[in-house]
Amino acid sequence: MYAGTLWYQAQVKHWESKIAEAKAVLKTYYENSVGIGEHSKLLEEFVVWQQQLTEAEDNLKSLQENWG
């Protein structure tokens, strides 16, 4: 449908980069939680990044289903 347009491709890359960023941060936190200076807020950080990952995945899926 619109998958060949530059705007569509830009959106796909945008959401893919958000997914990659969230996964990288979560992986770092899981493997080396000293990356967070305030350890009492560790769970909050996990929740924030997991929500960002889910949002980006959902947005990419929606984009592909509706316009791809």
C-alpha positions in Angstrom: 0.0 0.0 0.0 2.2 2.9 1.3 5.2 0.8 2.2 7.3 2.1 -0.6 7.0 5.8 0.4 9.8 7.6 2.2 7.5 8.7 4.9 6.3 5.2 5.6 9.9 3.9 5.6 10.9 6.8 8.0 8.2 5.8 10.4 9.3 2.1 10.3 12.9 3.1 11.1 11.7 5.5 13.8 9.8 2.7 15.7 12.5 0.2 15.0 15.1 2.5 16.6 12.8 3.0 19.6 12.5 -0.7 20.0 16.3 -1.2 19.8 16.9 1.6 22.3 14.5 0.2 24.8 15.9 -3.4 24.4 19.4 -2.1 24.9 18.6 -0.2 28.0 16.6 -3.1 29.5 19.4 -5.5 28.7 21.9 -3.2 30.4 19.8 -2.9 33.5 19.2 -6.7 33.6 22.8 -7.5 33.2 24.4 -4.6 35.1 21.9 -2.7 37.3 24.6 -0.4 38.6 23.8 1.6 35.5 21.1 3.3 37.7 22.6 5.6 40.3 19.4 5.4 42.5 18.9 1.7 43.1 15.6 2.3 45.0 14.1 3.4 41.7 15.3 0.4 39.7 11.8 -1.1 39.3 10.4 2.2 38.1 13.1 2.3 35.5 12.3 -1.2 34.3 8.6 -0.3 34.1 9.3 2.9 32.1 11.5 1.2 29.6 9.2 -1.8 29.2 6.3 0.5 28.5 8.4 2.3 25.9 9.3 -1.0 24.3 5.6 -2.1 24.2 4.4 1.2 22.8 7.0 1.2 20.0 6.2 -2.4 19.1 2.5 -1.7 19.1 3.0 1.4 17.0 5.1 -0.5 14.5 2.6 -3.3 14.3 -0.3 -0.8 13.8 1.6 1.1 11.1 2.3 -2.1 9.2 -1.2 -3.5 9.5 -2.9 -0.3 8.5 -0.6 1.2 5.9 2.0 -1.5 5.0 
